[in-house]
Amino acid sequence: MAEMQQLRIGIATGQRDPWPVLVEKWQEIEALGFDTGWVVDHFLGGEDELVPYYEAWTLLAGLAAVTERIRLGIMVCSNTHRNPAFLAKQAVTAEHISNGRCDFGIGAGWYEREHEAYGYEFPSPKDRVDMFAEALEIIDSLQKNDRTDFEGKHYTFVNTPFLPKPIQQPRMPVVVGASGSRMLQLTAKHADIWNTRSPVAEAVEKSKRLDDACEKVGRDPQSLMRSIWPFQHPFESVENFREVFESYYEVGFRDFIFGWPPDEATVDIMREVAREVVPELRQR
């Protein structure tokens, strides 16, 4: 896991743009030297429900085919949207198209309106976390074992084969988005990377609770990479980027995700940061 602690800086584009625009953005992200690219697992665009919105795994597979180096993933999949074995099949397909560049992002699900709109059940918070716990075990077993048998409260699999296996062994790195106590416990048990979107003080508090959860399961907290996707855009200026970056870096975050800037002026700042600032940060 030491490798996972290297500094990573990535860009999330989402999936509202037309396909040619997304291809252009992702190829520029890669050319600028960023480490990761991300989409999200939603079917509609928040308050603006009529905005076009691509499905995440289909899109990610396409983006894998038009990039060569950048790591890519979904921040994060809602477990309630897919059967765990189907989700694992989607992920391993993108994994092979990318030649082993996929991070496997997953969470318990939260967006009630989306479930209502698309006909998915929206269980209670407890049941969603129970489902998530079972799904993590199933997805891990499918990647590692020739066949999987599982009988839980929410999912049952009988003598399930799973091929091809992921290129990354023994599995794709698991990214969990989590904040509640039980979710942090599951993160400590199963994840390689933990992501939060919290302000700095709140992120520090959650990170400390994750340390405690790691100790309870006998895991070195330093083996779990801390990932942040700040809500604010950092590309208002180079100085603002440095301030945002340093505020999280100083408290232990090493995986950074920033949204694609909202206008051409801030896109230019992103380019300047990539060329002038990020190489300097990598020297740490």
Backbone bond lengths (Angstrom), bond angles and torsions (degrees), N, CA, C in turn:
res aa  C-N    CA-C-N  psi(-1)  N-CA   C-N-CA  omega(-1)  CA-C   N-CA-C  phi
1 M - - - 1.463 - - 1.527 113.40 -
2 A 1.342 117.36 -7.81 1.459 118.71 179.75 1.526 110.58 -57.18
3 E 1.331 115.83 -37.11 1.462 120.86 -179.83 1.522 111.54 -58.85
4 M 1.336 116.93 -35.44 1.460 120.57 -177.13 1.531 111.64 -70.09
5 Q 1.374 118.76 -13.80 1.442 120.91 -177.78 1.528 112.43 -88.26
6 Q 1.311 118.47 -3.20 1.448 119.78 174.38 1.523 109.98 -64.78
7 L 1.316 115.15 146.80 1.457 120.48 179.94 1.521 111.19 -59.71
8 R 1.337 116.22 131.58 1.465 121.82 174.77 1.528 108.19 -128.79
9 I 1.306 115.72 135.42 1.460 121.75 177.06 1.524 107.88 -129.57
10 G 1.321 116.16 124.21 1.458 120.18 -174.82 1.516 112.68 -135.63
11 I 1.331 113.95 172.68 1.460 122.07 -177.73 1.528 109.37 -126.72
12 A 1.341 115.66 133.97 1.464 121.74 174.07 1.521 108.91 -103.51
13 T 1.313 115.69 122.60 1.466 120.07 179.74 1.517 112.94 -96.62
14 G 1.347 117.29 -16.64 1.456 117.66 -168.09 1.514 109.74 65.19
15 Q 1.347 116.65 -160.25 1.467 119.49 -174.81 1.525 113.12 -146.27
16 R 1.309 116.19 36.57 1.464 119.68 179.38 1.522 112.58 -90.24
17 D 1.315 117.19 -24.16 1.464 120.44 -176.85 1.524 110.75 -73.05
18 P 1.335 117.83 156.80 1.463 120.19 171.64 1.528 110.46 -60.23
19 W 1.337 115.44 154.21 1.457 120.97 -176.93 1.532 113.07 -52.27
20 P 1.329 121.04 -48.43 1.471 119.32 -179.28 1.528 112.68 -59.04
21 V 1.329 117.31 -35.40 1.465 121.06 179.33 1.529 110.19 -68.28
22 L 1.336 116.84 -41.86 1.460 119.80 178.79 1.524 111.20 -64.05
23 V 1.319 117.14 -40.97 1.467 119.82 176.99 1.527 110.06 -58.94
24 E 1.320 116.21 -45.68 1.467 120.50 -179.84 1.529 110.91 -61.44
25 K 1.342 116.92 -43.29 1.467 120.58 179.27 1.524 111.65 -63.11
26 W 1.317 116.57 -46.78 1.462 119.41 -176.90 1.519 111.57 -67.21
27 Q 1.293 117.35 -37.68 1.465 118.55 178.17 1.518 110.72 -68.83
28 E 1.324 117.22 -31.55 1.464 118.28 174.67 1.522 111.40 -71.73
29 I 1.338 117.78 -41.07 1.462 120.66 176.11 1.529 110.18 -53.74
30 E 1.327 115.53 -45.04 1.462 120.16 179.97 1.528 110.79 -66.75
31 A 1.331 117.24 -44.66 1.467 120.71 -178.54 1.525 111.69 -64.19
32 L 1.329 117.56 -31.84 1.457 121.18 178.94 1.527 113.01 -74.47
33 G 1.316 117.28 -10.69 1.456 120.41 176.46 1.508 115.94 94.32
34 F 1.349 117.75 9.92 1.462 118.88 175.80 1.529 109.66 -65.78
35 D 1.326 115.58 156.56 1.465 120.78 -173.92 1.516 113.44 -88.73
36 T 1.332 116.99 -34.12 1.461 120.46 -172.57 1.520 110.62 -137.17
37 G 1.344 115.29 154.68 1.451 123.09 172.51 1.517 108.97 -132.35
38 W 1.342 116.45 144.77 1.462 120.58 -171.63 1.515 111.87 -138.43
39 V 1.337 114.85 145.61 1.451 122.71 163.28 1.526 106.99 -119.75
40 V 1.325 117.27 -178.48 1.464 120.77 -178.46 1.525 109.67 -124.54
41 D 1.317 116.53 165.66 1.462 120.38 -175.30 1.520 110.52 -104.89
42 H 1.320 115.13 72.80 1.462 120.11 175.54 1.519 109.37 -129.87
43 F 1.322 115.33 158.43 1.456 122.27 179.39 1.526 112.59 -108.88
44 L 1.330 116.27 -11.69 1.457 120.78 178.21 1.517 108.39 -145.81
45 G 1.308 115.53 159.08 1.456 120.94 -169.14 1.510 114.82 -96.92
46 G 1.311 118.93 57.12 1.452 121.14 175.67 1.518 111.81 64.44
47 E 1.330 116.10 -131.27 1.458 120.19 -176.86 1.525 111.99 -66.11
48 D 1.322 116.77 -30.78 1.462 120.60 179.06 1.525 108.46 -91.49
49 E 1.321 115.72 82.57 1.464 119.73 -171.55 1.516 113.41 -75.75
50 L 1.304 118.60 -11.60 1.463 120.83 -178.11 1.528 112.94 -96.68
51 V 1.328 117.24 4.49 1.459 119.12 176.42 1.533 108.94 -72.96
52 P 1.343 119.02 139.27 1.475 119.87 176.50 1.530 110.57 -59.78
53 Y 1.342 115.99 142.31 1.478 119.71 -174.18 1.519 109.17 -149.73
54 Y 1.337 117.25 112.99 1.463 120.86 -178.48 1.525 111.56 -77.41
55 E 1.347 115.00 151.80 1.473 121.36 172.97 1.530 109.31 -71.46
56 A 1.333 115.47 139.19 1.458 120.59 -165.12 1.529 114.27 -68.19
57 W 1.332 119.00 -49.85 1.462 119.85 -174.15 1.518 112.08 -70.64
58 T 1.339 116.93 -38.01 1.454 119.42 175.94 1.524 109.74 -60.06
59 L 1.324 115.17 -45.58 1.458 120.29 179.86 1.521 111.12 -63.44
60 L 1.329 116.80 -44.24 1.464 119.80 -177.11 1.530 111.31 -62.26
61 A 1.321 116.63 -38.31 1.464 119.49 177.24 1.525 110.67 -62.03
62 G 1.334 116.67 -41.56 1.456 119.69 177.38 1.519 111.75 -64.20
63 L 1.334 117.36 -41.61 1.458 120.97 179.47 1.526 111.43 -68.19
64 A 1.318 116.23 -32.10 1.469 119.52 175.23 1.520 111.01 -61.35
65 A 1.332 116.19 -35.03 1.462 120.77 -176.34 1.525 112.65 -76.45
66 V 1.332 117.81 -18.95 1.466 119.87 -177.69 1.531 112.25 -109.58
67 T 1.349 116.77 10.76 1.461 122.62 173.55 1.520 108.49 -126.44
68 E 1.328 116.02 167.44 1.464 119.73 -175.26 1.527 113.84 -126.97
69 R 1.324 118.11 -33.11 1.462 120.24 -170.94 1.520 113.96 -118.31
70 I 1.314 116.54 -40.33 1.456 121.27 -169.77 1.527 111.38 -61.93
71 R 1.340 116.76 139.71 1.462 120.10 172.09 1.527 108.09 -76.22
72 L 1.313 116.77 151.59 1.463 119.24 -173.86 1.525 110.68 -143.84
73 G 1.333 114.15 152.56 1.450 118.49 -179.13 1.512 111.95 -170.14
74 I 1.335 114.43 -179.82 1.465 123.35 179.13 1.517 107.59 -112.60
75 M 1.299 117.33 129.67 1.455 122.68 -176.36 1.524 108.96 -112.14
76 V 1.301 119.87 93.94 1.457 129.86 -22.50 1.519 107.20 -121.46
77 C 1.333 117.83 164.49 1.466 121.05 178.62 1.520 110.94 -67.80
78 S 1.308 116.21 139.42 1.460 120.62 171.04 1.522 108.48 -83.23
79 N 1.321 116.74 119.22 1.460 120.07 -179.31 1.522 112.28 -60.42
80 T 1.325 117.16 -25.76 1.461 120.77 -178.11 1.518 113.18 -73.21
81 H 1.334 118.12 -13.03 1.468 120.64 -176.47 1.526 113.60 -82.31
82 R 1.345 116.91 -19.48 1.465 118.70 -171.76 1.520 110.58 -147.68
83 N 1.322 115.28 147.72 1.458 120.76 166.98 1.537 108.53 -58.49
84 P 1.346 119.25 138.05 1.468 120.12 -175.34 1.524 114.64 -58.00
85 A 1.324 118.21 -36.42 1.463 120.01 179.49 1.525 110.35 -70.46
86 F 1.326 117.28 -38.59 1.459 120.23 176.06 1.522 110.57 -64.54
87 L 1.327 116.58 -42.16 1.460 120.90 176.61 1.522 110.75 -59.32
88 A 1.327 116.66 -44.82 1.468 120.18 178.94 1.528 111.20 -62.98
89 K 1.333 117.14 -37.81 1.467 120.71 177.16 1.537 110.74 -63.53
90 Q 1.321 116.64 -44.39 1.460 119.37 177.49 1.527 111.00 -59.47
91 A 1.335 115.59 -45.23 1.454 119.84 -176.99 1.519 112.13 -65.89
92 V 1.320 117.47 -43.37 1.466 118.91 -177.47 1.525 110.75 -70.95
93 T 1.329 117.70 -26.63 1.464 120.13 174.33 1.525 110.34 -65.38
94 A 1.334 116.53 -48.65 1.466 119.98 176.11 1.521 111.21 -62.78
95 E 1.307 116.64 -35.67 1.473 121.79 176.84 1.520 111.28 -57.51
96 H 1.314 117.44 -43.38 1.469 120.20 -179.38 1.518 111.59 -75.04
97 I 1.318 117.62 -37.84 1.465 119.72 176.32 1.536 110.03 -61.20
98 S 1.331 116.64 -35.42 1.466 121.50 -178.68 1.523 113.14 -84.93
99 N 1.316 116.88 -5.39 1.470 121.51 -175.60 1.525 111.45 60.02
100 G 1.342 114.97 45.60 1.461 120.05 171.43 1.509 115.65 85.55
101 R 1.347 117.09 35.02 1.472 119.86 -177.24 1.524 113.66 -113.55
102 C 1.323 118.78 12.25 1.464 120.54 -173.02 1.527 112.73 -92.70
103 D 1.323 116.04 134.06 1.461 122.68 161.57 1.529 107.34 -96.41
104 F 1.323 116.09 142.15 1.464 121.75 -175.31 1.528 108.40 -102.45
105 G 1.341 116.05 96.01 1.459 120.53 -179.58 1.519 111.59 -91.56
106 I 1.334 116.27 134.58 1.461 119.86 -177.16 1.528 110.38 -152.84
107 G 1.330 115.21 146.49 1.453 122.39 175.06 1.519 109.80 -145.29
108 A 1.313 116.62 -179.73 1.467 120.86 -173.06 1.519 113.31 -82.49
109 G 1.341 118.24 -16.67 1.465 121.11 -177.28 1.523 111.00 96.26
110 W 1.359 115.89 142.47 1.461 118.49 -175.09 1.529 114.40 -148.21
111 Y 1.321 118.90 -21.79 1.465 121.71 -166.68 1.523 110.14 -88.73
112 E 1.335 116.49 95.31 1.463 121.18 -172.52 1.530 112.45 -63.44
113 R 1.321 117.84 -41.86 1.467 120.47 -177.95 1.528 111.28 -60.16
114 E 1.316 116.72 -37.98 1.455 120.93 178.92 1.528 111.17 -62.58
115 H 1.305 116.38 -40.86 1.461 120.35 178.35 1.520 110.72 -65.20
116 E 1.322 116.01 -42.02 1.460 120.44 178.65 1.528 110.43 -61.92
117 A 1.337 116.15 -45.45 1.463 120.78 -175.04 1.520 112.35 -65.49
118 Y 1.332 117.08 -36.01 1.456 120.34 -173.12 1.532 113.73 -107.37
119 G 1.326 116.61 11.27 1.455 119.79 170.77 1.516 115.82 79.72
120 Y 1.344 117.08 19.46 1.458 120.30 176.05 1.516 109.96 -91.41
121 E 1.310 116.30 142.31 1.460 119.36 172.02 1.531 109.15 -65.76
122 F 1.326 115.87 147.86 1.458 120.91 178.10 1.521 107.76 -122.73
123 P 1.327 116.57 86.90 1.465 119.89 -175.79 1.523 112.49 -66.15
124 S 1.318 115.32 173.03 1.462 120.99 176.80 1.531 109.86 -63.61
125 P 1.344 118.06 160.61 1.467 119.31 176.95 1.526 113.06 -54.11
126 K 1.322 117.25 -41.47 1.463 119.67 179.43 1.519 111.29 -61.74
127 D 1.330 116.36 -46.13 1.466 119.20 -179.08 1.521 111.72 -66.44
128 R 1.337 117.39 -36.05 1.461 119.05 178.31 1.528 110.88 -63.93
129 V 1.327 116.77 -39.41 1.466 119.33 178.40 1.524 110.23 -71.17
130 D 1.328 117.69 -37.72 1.468 120.22 175.47 1.531 110.57 -60.31
131 M 1.321 116.85 -44.33 1.468 121.09 177.93 1.524 110.90 -62.06
132 F 1.319 115.41 -41.67 1.458 121.07 -179.80 1.525 111.08 -62.38
133 A 1.332 116.66 -42.92 1.465 120.47 179.70 1.525 110.63 -61.21
134 E 1.327 116.75 -43.42 1.468 119.60 178.42 1.527 110.59 -65.92
135 A 1.319 116.51 -42.11 1.464 119.93 -177.91 1.519 111.77 -61.63
136 L 1.333 117.80 -39.88 1.463 120.33 179.06 1.526 111.44 -59.93
137 E 1.328 116.56 -42.43 1.475 119.79 178.39 1.522 110.91 -65.48
138 I 1.317 116.74 -42.54 1.470 120.87 -177.99 1.526 110.64 -64.74
139 I 1.314 116.72 -48.46 1.463 120.91 -177.55 1.518 110.94 -62.94
140 D 1.316 117.19 -38.67 1.458 120.41 177.33 1.527 111.02 -64.62
141 S 1.326 116.53 -44.84 1.465 120.56 -179.29 1.519 111.68 -64.43
142 L 1.327 117.04 -41.95 1.467 119.96 -179.54 1.530 111.28 -59.58
143 Q 1.312 116.84 -38.67 1.466 120.23 -178.49 1.524 112.61 -72.82
144 K 1.325 117.04 -28.91 1.463 120.42 -171.09 1.523 114.31 -101.70
145 N 1.326 117.62 -26.61 1.459 120.55 -170.83 1.527 111.56 -112.16
146 D 1.349 115.46 154.34 1.460 119.86 177.89 1.524 111.01 -63.45
147 R 1.326 115.56 -41.47 1.465 120.79 178.99 1.523 109.38 -139.55
148 T 1.307 115.99 152.19 1.457 121.58 -177.76 1.516 110.24 -125.12
149 D 1.332 115.49 129.80 1.463 122.74 168.75 1.516 107.54 -115.89
150 F 1.318 116.04 130.77 1.464 119.78 -179.13 1.516 109.00 -150.50
151 E 1.321 116.26 130.20 1.466 121.06 174.57 1.512 108.34 -130.79
152 G 1.322 115.50 107.93 1.450 120.98 179.26 1.508 111.10 -123.78
153 K 1.317 115.73 -170.24 1.451 120.32 178.86 1.525 110.99 -72.16
154 H 1.332 116.80 -33.38 1.464 121.17 -172.84 1.521 113.77 -110.32
155 Y 1.325 118.16 -26.76 1.461 121.80 -175.70 1.522 110.64 -133.95
156 T 1.333 115.27 142.64 1.461 121.68 174.42 1.530 108.32 -134.50
157 F 1.327 115.84 129.86 1.459 122.26 176.19 1.525 108.64 -130.54
158 V 1.319 116.60 134.56 1.458 121.65 -174.19 1.523 109.48 -121.06
159 N 1.325 115.61 112.90 1.470 121.30 173.98 1.536 110.98 49.99
160 T 1.319 116.06 49.37 1.467 122.27 -171.05 1.526 110.98 -86.44
161 P 1.340 118.40 116.60 1.465 120.22 173.91 1.519 110.12 -79.55
162 F 1.324 116.59 156.32 1.461 119.58 -179.83 1.522 109.26 -149.42
163 L 1.319 115.15 101.34 1.461 122.21 177.24 1.529 108.48 -139.83
164 P 1.325 118.27 145.67 1.463 126.31 2.67 1.520 111.77 -77.66
165 K 1.312 115.64 160.28 1.451 121.08 171.77 1.533 108.82 -78.02
166 P 1.333 117.02 159.50 1.464 119.21 177.78 1.523 111.64 -63.59
167 I 1.304 116.57 151.40 1.459 121.12 176.02 1.524 110.03 -66.06
168 Q 1.335 116.98 -40.91 1.459 120.83 176.56 1.526 108.58 -75.13
169 Q 1.293 116.55 130.28 1.450 120.70 -177.52 1.526 111.04 -117.40
170 P 1.342 117.56 143.81 1.469 125.47 6.20 1.532 114.61 -83.93
171 R 1.368 116.22 -2.62 1.465 119.94 179.40 1.519 108.16 -165.22
172 M 1.313 115.35 168.44 1.458 119.95 170.91 1.530 109.59 -67.51
173 P 1.336 118.67 142.35 1.468 120.00 176.59 1.525 110.74 -57.58
174 V 1.320 116.05 133.72 1.463 121.79 -177.57 1.528 109.72 -97.16
175 V 1.333 115.26 125.34 1.462 122.67 176.16 1.521 107.60 -110.17
176 V 1.322 116.83 123.22 1.463 120.68 179.37 1.521 109.16 -115.60
177 G 1.333 115.42 129.52 1.452 121.37 170.45 1.518 108.46 -93.68
178 A 1.346 117.59 120.07 1.462 119.76 -171.27 1.516 110.90 -155.37
179 S 1.356 115.51 151.76 1.459 120.17 175.23 1.531 112.71 -143.03
180 G 1.337 118.46 -32.38 1.459 120.64 -179.75 1.510 112.59 -73.34
181 S 1.328 116.37 164.31 1.467 121.16 -174.25 1.523 112.20 -60.35
182 R 1.334 117.26 -48.73 1.473 118.71 -179.26 1.518 111.31 -66.14
183 M 1.318 116.94 -37.70 1.458 119.71 179.00 1.528 110.82 -65.46
184 L 1.327 117.63 -37.94 1.462 119.83 177.25 1.523 110.77 -67.76
185 Q 1.325 117.68 -34.21 1.466 120.18 175.63 1.523 110.77 -63.60
186 L 1.318 116.77 -42.96 1.464 120.10 177.98 1.521 111.08 -67.15
187 T 1.327 116.76 -35.60 1.461 120.59 175.45 1.522 110.45 -60.80
188 A 1.314 116.13 -46.58 1.463 120.43 179.77 1.524 111.59 -60.17
189 K 1.301 116.37 -35.05 1.466 120.97 -176.72 1.523 112.38 -79.68
190 H 1.331 118.25 -36.15 1.464 120.57 -166.65 1.531 115.96 -118.29
191 A 1.325 118.98 -24.10 1.465 120.23 -166.00 1.524 112.75 -89.99
192 D 1.321 114.73 157.75 1.460 122.92 168.07 1.520 111.28 -100.04
193 I 1.338 116.09 -29.19 1.457 122.62 -178.63 1.524 108.25 -136.04
194 W 1.326 116.75 135.61 1.470 122.15 174.98 1.516 108.81 -111.81
195 N 1.330 116.81 130.65 1.459 121.31 180.00 1.521 111.19 -116.39
196 T 1.329 114.82 141.39 1.454 121.21 172.26 1.521 108.38 -137.79
197 R 1.327 116.59 158.63 1.462 122.17 176.09 1.525 110.58 -115.66
198 S 1.311 117.58 27.63 1.457 122.45 -171.64 1.527 112.76 -85.91
199 P 1.357 116.94 155.09 1.465 120.16 167.22 1.532 110.09 -59.29
200 V 1.325 116.81 164.40 1.464 120.60 -169.74 1.532 112.20 -56.74
201 A 1.320 118.00 -52.21 1.465 120.13 -176.21 1.525 111.32 -60.22
202 E 1.308 116.72 -42.12 1.462 120.84 178.77 1.523 110.74 -68.16
203 A 1.326 117.26 -38.41 1.463 120.73 177.85 1.521 111.05 -63.09
204 V 1.328 117.21 -38.62 1.463 121.10 177.90 1.524 110.59 -63.88
205 E 1.323 116.47 -43.13 1.472 120.16 -179.89 1.522 110.91 -63.45
206 K 1.326 117.08 -43.11 1.457 120.35 178.59 1.521 110.99 -66.46
207 S 1.327 116.39 -38.46 1.455 120.11 179.67 1.526 111.23 -63.61
208 K 1.315 116.73 -37.29 1.469 120.18 176.99 1.532 110.58 -66.12
209 R 1.326 115.87 -39.16 1.466 118.22 177.57 1.525 110.76 -67.07
210 L 1.320 116.86 -33.15 1.462 120.10 175.44 1.525 110.47 -67.55
211 D 1.332 118.26 -38.33 1.464 120.87 174.11 1.527 110.47 -56.14
212 D 1.328 116.31 -46.36 1.472 120.46 179.56 1.517 111.12 -61.56
213 A 1.339 116.38 -41.51 1.465 120.24 179.25 1.526 110.62 -63.85
214 C 1.326 117.05 -39.41 1.476 120.29 177.64 1.523 110.74 -61.96
215 E 1.320 116.49 -44.24 1.463 119.77 -179.24 1.521 111.83 -63.00
216 K 1.327 116.42 -34.72 1.468 119.47 179.71 1.525 112.45 -67.05
217 V 1.340 117.23 -29.80 1.469 119.57 179.07 1.523 111.86 -99.04
218 G 1.350 116.72 9.05 1.447 120.75 176.72 1.520 114.59 74.50
219 R 1.323 116.53 31.96 1.463 121.07 -178.14 1.524 110.19 -112.87
220 D 1.322 116.35 140.79 1.454 121.54 173.88 1.527 108.65 -68.10
221 P 1.335 118.34 117.69 1.472 119.34 -179.06 1.528 113.24 -57.70
222 Q 1.335 116.98 -27.69 1.462 119.89 -179.01 1.529 112.41 -71.36
223 S 1.339 116.73 -12.69 1.470 119.29 179.30 1.523 112.47 -82.21
224 L 1.328 116.91 -2.71 1.462 121.53 -177.88 1.530 107.92 -112.38
225 M 1.315 116.36 112.65 1.461 120.86 -176.61 1.524 110.91 -68.98
226 R 1.342 116.15 139.04 1.459 121.71 179.52 1.532 108.86 -100.12
227 S 1.329 115.71 127.04 1.458 122.74 -173.91 1.522 110.01 -122.13
228 I 1.326 116.15 138.10 1.457 120.75 -179.28 1.528 110.57 -129.04
229 W 1.313 115.61 136.53 1.460 122.14 169.87 1.527 106.33 -123.06
230 P 1.336 118.37 91.92 1.463 119.90 -176.97 1.527 111.38 -63.60
231 F 1.314 115.91 147.40 1.458 119.35 177.42 1.533 111.37 -70.06
232 Q 1.339 116.30 -33.76 1.454 118.64 -177.69 1.530 110.48 -79.42
233 H 1.340 115.72 145.82 1.459 120.43 172.91 1.530 108.00 -76.53
234 P 1.330 118.05 128.02 1.469 119.42 -176.99 1.525 113.50 -88.62
235 F 1.345 117.57 -3.34 1.451 119.85 -169.02 1.527 113.17 -95.26
236 E 1.330 118.14 27.98 1.456 120.73 173.47 1.529 110.63 -66.97
237 S 1.341 114.87 -30.88 1.466 121.62 175.62 1.523 107.30 -162.12
238 V 1.319 115.75 163.92 1.459 119.62 176.02 1.528 109.86 -61.91
239 E 1.321 116.44 -40.40 1.470 120.19 -179.70 1.521 111.05 -63.79
240 N 1.332 116.20 -39.53 1.470 119.09 178.39 1.524 110.99 -64.29
241 F 1.333 116.33 -40.76 1.460 118.88 176.57 1.521 110.57 -58.51
242 R 1.324 116.71 -46.95 1.468 119.66 -179.91 1.528 111.53 -58.98
243 E 1.333 116.39 -41.52 1.462 120.15 -179.20 1.519 111.10 -63.93
244 V 1.330 116.54 -46.65 1.463 120.05 179.83 1.525 110.22 -62.86
245 F 1.321 116.18 -47.44 1.455 120.64 -179.55 1.527 110.85 -58.56
246 E 1.322 116.87 -51.72 1.469 120.42 -175.61 1.522 111.80 -62.18
247 S 1.334 117.15 -36.73 1.467 119.48 -176.86 1.518 111.58 -61.45
248 Y 1.340 117.50 -33.72 1.463 120.55 178.24 1.522 112.14 -90.41
249 Y 1.311 117.25 -35.17 1.466 120.00 180.00 1.525 110.58 -61.36
250 E 1.323 116.83 -40.87 1.461 121.42 -177.32 1.523 112.82 -62.92
251 V 1.338 117.26 -23.05 1.473 119.64 -178.77 1.528 111.80 -106.66
252 G 1.334 116.52 17.58 1.462 119.38 167.77 1.509 117.65 105.55
253 F 1.335 118.76 3.18 1.461 120.00 179.25 1.524 109.88 -83.69
254 R 1.335 114.92 135.52 1.463 120.53 -176.46 1.530 112.87 -126.76
255 D 1.314 117.17 -9.03 1.463 121.75 177.81 1.523 107.15 -117.05
256 F 1.344 116.20 117.17 1.455 121.60 -173.87 1.523 109.81 -117.67
257 I 1.336 115.71 133.04 1.463 122.35 176.61 1.521 107.27 -126.01
258 F 1.322 115.76 128.06 1.458 120.85 178.13 1.522 109.35 -125.57
259 G 1.320 116.23 143.20 1.453 120.17 178.03 1.519 111.51 -69.24
260 W 1.351 115.49 147.17 1.466 120.04 173.17 1.532 107.74 -55.89
261 P 1.321 118.33 132.34 1.473 120.55 -174.55 1.527 112.71 -60.05
262 P 1.340 115.91 154.93 1.468 119.72 -170.98 1.519 115.66 -82.19
263 D 1.336 119.63 -13.99 1.459 120.17 -178.73 1.524 108.76 -150.23
264 E 1.339 115.10 170.35 1.466 119.51 -172.54 1.528 112.64 -64.26
265 A 1.331 116.92 -34.23 1.464 119.32 179.74 1.525 111.30 -62.44
266 T 1.334 116.29 -43.21 1.462 118.65 -179.79 1.528 111.72 -77.86
267 V 1.329 117.65 -24.12 1.465 119.75 171.22 1.530 109.93 -62.63
268 D 1.324 116.77 -40.24 1.460 120.40 177.63 1.530 110.90 -62.51
269 I 1.331 116.88 -37.60 1.464 119.74 177.11 1.522 110.34 -66.63
270 M 1.340 117.21 -40.95 1.464 120.17 175.17 1.527 110.90 -56.05
271 R 1.318 116.83 -42.83 1.466 120.76 179.69 1.531 110.66 -63.89
272 E 1.316 116.10 -40.93 1.468 119.68 178.84 1.524 110.63 -64.93
273 V 1.326 115.65 -42.74 1.476 119.64 177.64 1.525 110.44 -59.50
274 A 1.331 116.40 -44.97 1.460 120.16 -178.57 1.526 111.75 -61.74
275 R 1.326 116.64 -38.98 1.471 119.87 -174.87 1.518 113.00 -84.13
276 E 1.340 116.97 -33.60 1.454 119.57 -171.07 1.527 114.12 -107.79
277 V 1.333 117.54 -34.75 1.462 121.09 -171.97 1.519 112.54 -97.58
278 V 1.325 117.21 -47.09 1.464 120.42 -175.23 1.532 112.40 -58.97
279 P 1.345 120.29 -43.53 1.470 118.43 176.63 1.529 113.18 -57.35
280 E 1.320 116.36 -36.39 1.467 120.96 177.33 1.537 110.53 -65.25
281 L 1.319 116.77 -43.32 1.465 120.61 179.77 1.522 111.53 -62.69
282 R 1.308 116.89 -33.42 1.468 120.85 -179.06 1.528 112.79 -67.12
283 Q 1.316 117.09 -17.25 1.466 119.87 -179.15 1.524 112.78 -75.86
284 R 1.336 116.88 -8.91 1.467 119.46 -178.05 1.520 109.91 -69.28
